[in-house]
Amino acid sequence: MKKIYLSIATALVISTAATAQCSGRYTSDTYSVTATSNVAYGVNTTYTGSTQTLTLDFYEPTGDALAARPLIIWAHGGSFVGGTKTDADVDSLCRRFAKKGYTCASINYRLGVSSFDSLGFIPAVIRGVQDMKAAVRFFYKDRKSGTNTYKIDTNNIFIGGSSAGAFIALHYQYLDKVCEISPSYISNSDLIALGGLDGASGNAGYSQKVNGVINLCGALGVYSWLEAGDMPLCSMHGTADGTVNYSRGEVLPPAHILYADGSRMIYKRAECIGVQNNFYTWYNAPHVPYAGNNATQIKYMDTTVNFVHDYLLQRLNITCNPLQVANQAYGATTLYTYTSSCGTSAANCTAGIEKNRTNTLAVSVFPNPSNSHVNIAFENNTNTTYSIELSDMTGRIVKAATTKDAAYTLDRNALNNGVYFLKVINIQGESSIQKIIFY
């Protein structure tokens, strides 16, 4: 039975008379931090069939004697094809909250996709969820088995993530019944082949219950997976996010992978069904604006830590003045109809999850991967004009050109190593999108 939470119009509007300015554990930077690297928490099979040991980095207040401490498990970003538990933004989040008296774990999870469409990325999300669940069970096992190496208060385990990591945290908590999943999202047989929603990444038989969800620039495949009585959540998102839409839109738009419901849509759903959703909008901010070391990015990180801090205190039943009061959501959004085999439904819209998108323009790209350039050959060339765009993983166009020739050479020049998306469109509107790797 899920506990019902009352909706509040503004997530962090708290009566000043009933609050106090707090100091000490969980409310201020009180501790130094000790980090333990590469703790093995599970093992599972990757999308290629190889076996991967799953590891995490554990952060705690140095010399802390408290026997039961809140834990935040973080998952990094990287579009399910890159990133690591040591990424600077996640490392910073772990250290900042450990300074306040929390423990934190930054997890590695299985990366890689079989194809750059929904058929490849949806299983990647589910694998990430399975791995995060194994991490939660790992800490329950440590506590319940009597080892208590990490001294975790299992009543106060929180999950969160940045970008792809936020996808994992959201789907962990709100995609909790198989009957919610439409076959257009993933078939039941494919889900069973993956190991189901819980998976088999380790520590079977232990609880995977958590006390809160932190969504930083993430999305749900379908907003209505959030239901009345579900766990209150904390969300932060930028209105100019070109990778994960603030409301509803394509994820990684250059690749046309799938549609998903961003934080604005989730907030609308939460308001409609009475689930508390602490929601903060970064106006005109891009994807993951807190990642980096310049003054603006550090300011975004400060805002992030303060807003999440206030949410965590609410979940811990600690009453203090908020450090970062929620602001107004940007724009309006409309909920569409989604009816699951569980028998639940919501308001109407024809937009849905894209199962696949087929290239309609015959284009050859070689060599790929490459360390210098790629040759683009337009098959069935009919003296047409081609528009060429190369985008990075954030959706930013890094090269653009037009040509009427039957072939074009795209030089790498100063581009960094990594994955890019090549989009070619002719004047008839036919298009091709392909992944390119520079090394």
Backbone torsions as a table, in degrees:
resi	resn	phi	psi	omega
1	MET	NA	126.6	-179.2
2	LYS	-87.3	139.1	178.4
3	LYS	-76.0	134.6	-178.5
4	ILE	-86.3	130.9	177.7
5	TYR	-113.4	138.6	178.6
6	LEU	-73.7	140.3	173.8
7	SER	-74.3	146.8	173.1
8	ILE	-126.3	141.7	-173.9
9	ALA	-62.8	-41.0	176.5
10	THR	-124.6	130.1	-165.3
11	ALA	-60.8	-34.4	-173.2
12	LEU	-122.5	31.9	174.8
13	VAL	-82.6	109.4	-176.8
14	ILE	-123.5	137.1	179.6
15	SER	-60.3	124.9	-178.9
16	THR	-60.7	-35.0	-178.5
17	ALA	-65.3	-25.0	-175.3
18	ALA	-97.2	4.6	-175.1
19	THR	-118.0	168.1	175.8
20	ALA	-138.8	149.7	173.1
21	GLN	-76.5	120.7	-168.3
22	CYS	-104.9	157.4	172.2
23	SER	-144.9	164.0	-179.3
24	GLY	101.5	-164.0	-173.9
25	ARG	-55.5	137.0	179.8
26	TYR	73.8	-12.9	-175.1
27	THR	-113.6	-14.9	-179.6
28	SER	-150.8	167.6	-179.4
29	ASP	-79.1	98.0	-171.2
30	THR	-107.3	-25.0	-168.3
31	TYR	-120.0	159.1	161.6
32	SER	-86.7	172.2	-168.8
33	VAL	-124.3	137.6	172.6
34	THR	-116.5	130.3	-179.6
35	ALA	-116.8	135.8	175.4
36	THR	-114.6	122.5	-172.8
37	SER	-95.2	151.1	166.9
38	ASN	59.0	48.6	172.2
39	VAL	-80.5	122.8	179.6
40	ALA	-76.8	125.4	179.9
41	TYR	-119.0	-6.2	-179.9
42	GLY	178.6	-175.7	178.7
43	VAL	-155.9	144.1	176.9
44	ASN	-161.9	177.4	-176.1
45	THR	-94.6	134.2	178.2
46	THR	-78.2	176.2	-179.2
47	TYR	-66.5	-19.3	178.4
48	THR	-90.0	-5.8	179.7
49	GLY	96.0	-1.0	177.7
50	SER	-82.4	163.6	-179.2
51	THR	-98.4	130.3	-179.8
52	GLN	-121.2	127.5	169.7
53	THR	-79.1	128.5	-177.0
54	LEU	-93.1	130.9	-176.1
55	THR	-128.7	160.3	176.8
56	LEU	-140.0	157.9	170.3
57	ASP	-106.2	132.0	-174.6
58	PHE	-110.1	129.6	-178.9
59	TYR	-117.1	136.0	-179.6
60	GLU	-148.8	158.9	174.2
61	PRO	-63.9	131.8	-177.8
62	THR	-62.9	129.6	176.1
63	GLY	69.7	17.8	-174.6
64	ASP	-71.9	128.9	-177.9
65	ALA	-99.1	-6.7	-178.0
66	LEU	-63.3	133.0	-172.3
67	ALA	-86.4	-12.4	-178.3
68	ALA	-143.8	104.8	-171.9
69	ARG	-120.0	143.3	174.6
70	PRO	-60.3	147.9	-178.4
71	LEU	-127.2	134.4	170.4
72	ILE	-113.5	122.4	176.2
73	ILE	-100.3	118.4	-176.7
74	TRP	-106.7	144.7	172.7
75	ALA	-120.8	133.2	-176.3
76	HIS	-75.3	167.7	174.5
77	GLY	-92.1	-171.0	179.3
78	GLY	130.4	17.2	174.7
79	SER	59.4	25.2	178.0
80	PHE	66.6	9.8	176.3
81	VAL	-124.0	-8.3	-178.1
82	GLY	-150.8	-173.3	-179.1
83	GLY	88.8	164.2	-178.8
84	THR	-154.2	164.4	-179.7
85	LYS	-63.4	-15.3	179.5
86	THR	-96.0	6.8	178.6
87	ASP	-53.7	142.3	-170.1
88	ALA	-59.4	-39.3	-177.0
89	ASP	-68.0	-40.1	179.5
90	VAL	-72.2	-39.4	176.0
91	ASP	-58.9	-42.0	179.1
92	SER	-64.1	-43.2	177.8
93	LEU	-60.5	-44.4	-179.9
94	CYS	-61.8	-45.8	-177.6
95	ARG	-67.6	-39.6	-178.2
96	ARG	-65.3	-40.1	-179.4
97	PHE	-78.7	-29.9	174.7
98	ALA	-64.6	-33.0	176.4
99	LYS	-62.5	-25.5	-178.8
100	LYS	-89.4	-5.3	178.4
101	GLY	110.9	-2.0	174.4
102	TYR	-80.9	160.0	161.6
103	THR	-100.6	152.8	-179.9
104	CYS	-137.9	150.1	173.6
105	ALA	-131.3	128.2	173.4
106	SER	-105.3	119.1	-171.6
107	ILE	-102.4	144.3	159.3
108	ASN	-86.9	139.7	175.8
109	TYR	-130.6	167.7	-175.3
110	ARG	-68.1	127.0	179.2
111	LEU	-105.7	167.9	174.3
112	GLY	108.9	144.4	178.7
113	VAL	-130.5	147.0	-179.7
114	SER	-78.7	-22.5	178.3
115	SER	-159.1	154.9	-177.0
116	PHE	-90.8	62.7	174.6
117	ASP	-154.7	-174.4	-176.2
118	SER	-63.2	-29.4	179.7
119	LEU	-64.4	-25.9	178.2
120	GLY	-94.1	-37.3	-172.5
121	PHE	-83.5	-33.6	179.9
122	ILE	-62.4	-46.4	173.7
123	PRO	-60.5	-31.8	178.3
124	ALA	-64.6	-40.1	176.1
125	VAL	-61.0	-45.5	-177.4
126	ILE	-65.2	-39.7	176.6
127	ARG	-61.4	-40.3	177.2
128	GLY	-62.2	-41.8	177.4
129	VAL	-61.5	-45.6	179.5
130	GLN	-58.2	-41.6	-178.2
131	ASP	-69.7	-40.2	177.3
132	MET	-64.1	-38.2	177.1
133	LYS	-62.6	-38.4	176.8
134	ALA	-63.7	-36.2	177.8
135	ALA	-65.6	-43.0	176.8
136	VAL	-61.5	-46.4	179.7
137	ARG	-61.9	-33.6	178.3
138	PHE	-57.7	-43.1	-178.8
139	PHE	-75.7	-33.8	172.1
140	TYR	-62.4	-43.1	-179.8
141	LYS	-60.5	-45.1	179.8
142	ASP	-60.6	-39.3	-178.3
143	ARG	-75.8	-47.3	-171.7
144	LYS	-75.9	-27.8	-178.2
145	SER	-78.6	-7.3	177.8
146	GLY	93.5	-6.2	178.9
147	THR	-67.2	-51.2	174.9
148	ASN	53.3	40.8	178.7
149	THR	-62.4	-37.6	-170.1
150	TYR	-101.8	-5.3	174.1
151	LYS	50.5	61.1	-176.4
152	ILE	-102.4	135.5	168.7
153	ASP	-83.0	100.0	-174.5
154	THR	-69.9	-9.2	171.5
155	ASN	-77.1	-11.9	-176.7
156	ASN	-134.2	60.6	170.9
157	ILE	-99.9	127.7	179.4
158	PHE	-116.6	149.6	177.8
159	ILE	-122.5	145.6	179.7
160	GLY	-162.7	173.5	179.9
161	GLY	-171.5	169.7	-179.8
162	SER	-114.3	122.3	177.1
163	SER	60.9	-113.8	178.3
164	ALA	-57.4	-36.7	177.1
165	GLY	-63.1	-32.4	176.0
166	ALA	-70.9	-36.9	172.4
167	PHE	-54.0	-46.2	-177.7
168	ILE	-61.7	-48.6	-178.5
169	ALA	-62.3	-43.2	-179.4
170	LEU	-64.4	-45.7	-178.8
171	HIS	-71.0	-31.5	174.0
172	TYR	-52.9	-49.9	-170.8
173	GLN	-86.9	-35.7	-168.2
174	TYR	-106.3	-21.3	170.7
175	LEU	-92.9	81.2	-169.5
176	ASP	-115.0	3.7	178.1
177	LYS	-138.4	133.1	-179.0
178	VAL	-61.3	-34.8	-176.7
179	CYS	-66.5	-13.5	177.5
180	GLU	-74.2	-18.1	-169.7
181	ILE	-90.3	122.7	173.9
182	SER	-75.2	145.4	175.6
183	PRO	-57.9	-22.4	177.3
184	SER	-72.2	-15.7	176.6
185	TYR	-87.4	-58.4	171.6
186	ILE	-157.7	139.0	-178.7
187	SER	-73.3	156.3	-179.8
188	ASN	-61.8	-38.4	-179.9
189	SER	-66.5	-38.6	177.3
190	ASP	-67.0	-38.2	178.5
191	LEU	-64.6	-42.6	178.2
192	ILE	-62.5	-41.1	179.4
193	ALA	-62.2	-30.8	178.4
194	LEU	-76.7	-17.9	-177.4
195	GLY	109.5	13.2	179.3
196	GLY	75.8	-176.0	-177.0
197	LEU	-69.0	-29.4	-178.3
198	ASP	-89.4	-30.6	177.4
199	GLY	71.6	-174.1	-177.2
200	ALA	-136.2	49.7	-178.4
201	SER	-87.1	-1.7	174.9
202	GLY	134.3	160.5	173.5
203	ASN	63.0	40.8	-178.4
204	ALA	-61.2	146.8	175.1
205	GLY	93.3	-10.6	179.0
206	TYR	-97.9	159.2	-176.7
207	SER	-64.9	152.8	172.7
208	GLN	-128.7	24.8	179.0
209	LYS	-74.6	138.8	177.7
210	VAL	-126.7	169.0	-175.2
211	ASN	-114.1	9.3	178.2
212	GLY	175.5	159.0	-176.8
213	VAL	-130.6	132.1	179.7
214	ILE	-117.7	115.2	-175.3
215	ASN	-111.4	107.5	177.7
216	LEU	-110.8	100.4	175.8
217	CYS	67.1	37.7	179.8
218	GLY	-113.1	-168.9	-178.3
219	ALA	-160.1	160.3	170.9
220	LEU	-104.0	145.6	175.4
221	GLY	-58.6	-40.7	178.4
222	VAL	-139.2	123.5	-173.5
223	TYR	-60.2	-31.1	-172.6
224	SER	-76.8	-1.1	169.8
225	TRP	-66.3	-21.8	169.8
226	LEU	-78.3	119.7	-173.0
227	GLU	-122.6	160.4	176.1
228	ALA	-54.6	134.0	-179.3
229	GLY	91.6	-4.7	-180.0
230	ASP	-73.9	168.9	-178.8
231	MET	-61.4	131.6	171.1
232	PRO	-59.0	147.8	-177.5
233	LEU	-132.6	167.1	177.4
234	CYS	-122.3	125.6	-177.8
235	SER	-129.7	142.8	173.7
236	MET	-138.9	136.5	-173.4
237	HIS	-157.5	146.8	177.9
238	GLY	-95.6	141.3	-178.3
239	THR	-71.4	-20.7	-179.6
240	ALA	-103.0	24.7	179.7
241	ASP	-68.2	115.7	179.9
242	GLY	-94.6	2.6	-179.0
243	THR	-107.4	-49.0	175.7
244	VAL	-123.0	115.2	-172.6
245	ASN	-60.7	138.0	178.7
246	TYR	-58.1	-36.4	-179.0
247	SER	-110.4	-89.0	175.2
248	ARG	-138.3	134.6	179.9
249	GLY	176.8	-173.2	-179.7
250	GLU	-73.3	141.8	171.5
251	VAL	-88.5	134.7	-174.3
252	LEU	49.0	66.6	-172.4
253	PRO	-49.4	-35.4	179.6
254	PRO	-61.2	-26.7	-176.2
255	ALA	-95.9	-10.3	-179.3
256	HIS	50.8	53.2	-172.8
257	ILE	-78.1	-55.5	-179.6
258	LEU	-167.8	168.6	172.3
259	TYR	-97.2	149.4	176.7
260	ALA	-149.9	161.3	-178.4
261	ASP	-99.2	111.4	-178.1
262	GLY	-76.4	-173.3	-170.8
263	SER	-62.3	-33.5	179.0
264	ARG	-64.5	-42.0	178.5
265	MET	-67.6	-39.8	178.2
266	ILE	-63.2	-41.2	178.4
267	TYR	-62.1	-42.9	178.2
268	LYS	-59.9	-44.3	178.7
269	ARG	-62.4	-45.1	-179.2
270	ALA	-60.6	-42.5	178.3
271	GLU	-62.1	-38.9	-177.0
272	CYS	-68.1	-33.8	-172.4
273	ILE	-107.8	2.7	173.6
274	GLY	81.9	31.4	174.7
275	VAL	-103.8	127.7	179.5
276	GLN	-63.1	128.7	-179.4
277	ASN	-137.2	100.7	176.6
278	ASN	-72.7	110.7	-170.0
279	PHE	-125.0	127.6	178.3
280	TYR	-124.9	130.5	-179.5
281	THR	-104.5	127.8	169.0
282	TRP	-91.0	104.9	-177.8
283	TYR	-68.5	130.2	177.0
284	ASN	62.1	19.3	-179.4
285	ALA	-93.7	147.7	179.5
286	PRO	-83.1	-169.2	178.7
287	HIS	-67.6	134.3	177.0
288	VAL	46.0	62.5	-173.4
289	PRO	-70.8	-12.4	-178.5
290	TYR	-89.1	0.2	-178.6
291	ALA	-88.9	111.6	179.7
292	GLY	140.6	175.5	-172.6
293	ASN	-117.5	4.1	177.5
294	ASN	-79.5	170.6	-172.4
295	ALA	-59.6	-40.3	-179.6
296	THR	-66.2	-44.3	-180.0
297	GLN	-65.3	-38.1	177.4
298	ILE	-64.9	-38.1	177.1
299	LYS	-63.2	-41.5	175.9
300	TYR	-61.7	-39.9	178.5
301	MET	-64.0	-40.3	177.2
302	ASP	-59.2	-45.7	178.1
303	THR	-60.6	-42.7	-179.5
304	THR	-60.5	-50.5	-178.1
305	VAL	-62.6	-42.3	-178.7
306	ASN	-65.1	-42.2	-177.5
307	PHE	-69.5	-43.8	177.6
308	VAL	-64.8	-38.8	176.9
309	HIS	-54.9	-45.8	-179.4
310	ASP	-63.8	-40.3	178.1
311	TYR	-62.8	-45.2	-178.8
312	LEU	-62.8	-39.7	177.6
313	LEU	-62.0	-38.5	175.7
314	GLN	-59.0	-45.0	-178.0
315	ARG	-68.7	-26.5	177.5
316	LEU	-89.0	0.7	-178.9
317	ASN	61.2	38.5	174.6
318	ILE	-107.0	124.6	-174.9
319	THR	-101.4	114.8	178.0
320	CYS	-141.5	163.9	171.4
321	ASN	-63.1	135.9	179.6
322	PRO	-67.3	143.8	175.4
323	LEU	-84.5	-28.5	-177.7
324	GLN	-141.6	96.3	-177.5
325	VAL	-69.5	141.0	179.0
326	ALA	-59.5	145.4	177.4
327	ASN	-107.2	-172.4	-175.8
328	GLN	-83.0	133.7	173.8
329	ALA	-61.8	148.1	-176.4
330	TYR	-92.9	127.2	173.1
331	GLY	71.0	176.7	178.2
332	ALA	-105.9	155.6	176.3
333	THR	-140.7	152.6	-176.4
334	THR	-117.0	130.6	176.9
335	LEU	-81.6	138.0	-178.2
336	TYR	-106.5	168.0	-179.2
337	THR	-78.2	131.0	170.3
338	TYR	-141.1	113.6	-179.3
339	THR	-109.7	121.6	-179.8
340	SER	-100.1	169.4	177.6
341	SER	-73.7	-4.0	171.6
342	CYS	-74.6	-14.7	179.6
343	GLY	95.3	10.3	179.2
344	THR	-102.5	150.2	179.4
345	SER	-151.6	169.5	178.6
346	ALA	-147.7	-175.0	-170.6
347	ALA	-62.7	166.3	-160.9
348	ASN	-93.0	142.9	168.8
349	CYS	-164.6	143.9	-176.6
350	THR	-84.1	-13.9	-178.3
351	ALA	-67.1	139.0	179.9
352	GLY	-142.3	-173.8	178.0
353	ILE	-74.8	130.4	175.5
354	GLU	-79.0	122.7	178.9
355	LYS	-73.9	-40.8	-177.3
356	ASN	-163.9	157.8	174.8
357	ARG	-138.0	121.6	-174.2
358	THR	-93.0	135.3	173.6
359	ASN	-64.5	135.9	-178.1
360	THR	-108.2	-4.1	-178.4
361	LEU	-117.9	128.7	-177.5
362	ALA	-81.7	110.8	-178.2
363	VAL	-134.6	134.1	174.5
364	SER	-108.0	137.7	-179.4
365	VAL	-127.7	124.3	-178.3
366	PHE	-158.3	151.7	-11.3
367	PRO	-73.1	152.2	-178.9
368	ASN	-154.6	110.5	10.0
369	PRO	-69.3	162.9	-178.3
370	SER	-145.8	155.5	175.5
371	ASN	-110.2	3.2	-176.3
372	SER	-140.8	-48.1	-175.3
373	HIS	-159.5	165.3	169.8
374	VAL	-129.0	142.8	174.3
375	ASN	-94.9	131.9	179.9
376	ILE	-112.7	115.7	-179.5
377	ALA	-109.9	125.5	-178.5
378	PHE	-94.9	107.4	-179.8
379	GLU	-75.4	152.5	-179.0
380	ASN	55.7	39.8	-178.9
381	ASN	-63.0	130.3	-178.2
382	THR	-126.6	46.0	177.6
383	ASN	54.5	47.4	179.5
384	THR	-109.1	171.7	177.4
385	THR	-101.8	133.7	179.5
386	TYR	-111.0	134.3	171.7
387	SER	-100.9	129.7	-175.5
388	ILE	-119.2	128.2	176.3
389	GLU	-133.3	134.1	174.4
390	LEU	-115.5	123.2	-177.6
391	SER	-118.3	149.3	174.8
392	ASP	-88.0	-174.8	-173.0
393	MET	-69.9	-13.9	177.2
394	THR	-89.7	-4.5	-176.5
395	GLY	93.4	-0.9	-179.2
396	ARG	-77.0	128.9	178.1
397	ILE	-75.8	120.7	-176.6
398	VAL	-105.3	-17.7	175.1
399	LYS	-149.0	145.8	178.0
400	ALA	-149.1	146.1	-179.8
401	ALA	-161.3	165.1	170.5
402	THR	-131.2	151.7	178.5
403	THR	-156.0	153.2	171.8
404	LYS	-109.5	0.6	-177.8
405	ASP	-77.4	166.5	179.2
406	ALA	-79.4	-9.9	179.2
407	ALA	-151.6	156.5	-179.2
408	TYR	-147.0	138.6	176.4
409	THR	-104.0	121.5	179.3
410	LEU	-103.2	112.3	-179.5
411	ASP	-82.6	142.8	179.7
412	ARG	-71.3	-41.3	-175.6
413	ASN	54.5	-120.9	-172.2
414	ALA	-97.9	14.5	-178.9
415	LEU	-65.1	142.9	178.5
416	ASN	-71.6	161.7	170.5
417	ASN	-59.2	145.4	175.7
418	GLY	147.9	-171.7	-178.4
419	VAL	-96.7	134.7	177.6
420	TYR	-132.0	163.8	177.9
421	PHE	-118.8	124.8	178.0
422	LEU	-99.0	120.7	178.4
423	LYS	-115.3	126.7	178.6
424	VAL	-122.6	130.1	179.2
425	ILE	-131.3	135.5	173.5
426	ASN	-100.8	175.1	-173.9
427	ILE	-71.1	-11.3	175.0
428	GLN	-84.8	-3.5	179.0
429	GLY	89.3	1.6	175.3
430	GLU	-74.4	146.5	-174.0
431	SER	-141.9	161.8	173.8
432	SER	-143.9	136.5	175.4
433	ILE	-126.1	125.8	-179.1
434	GLN	-134.6	149.9	176.9
435	LYS	-83.4	135.8	175.6
436	ILE	-123.9	139.1	177.4
437	ILE	-119.4	124.1	171.7
438	PHE	-105.2	136.9	-178.3
439	TYR	-130.9	NA	NA
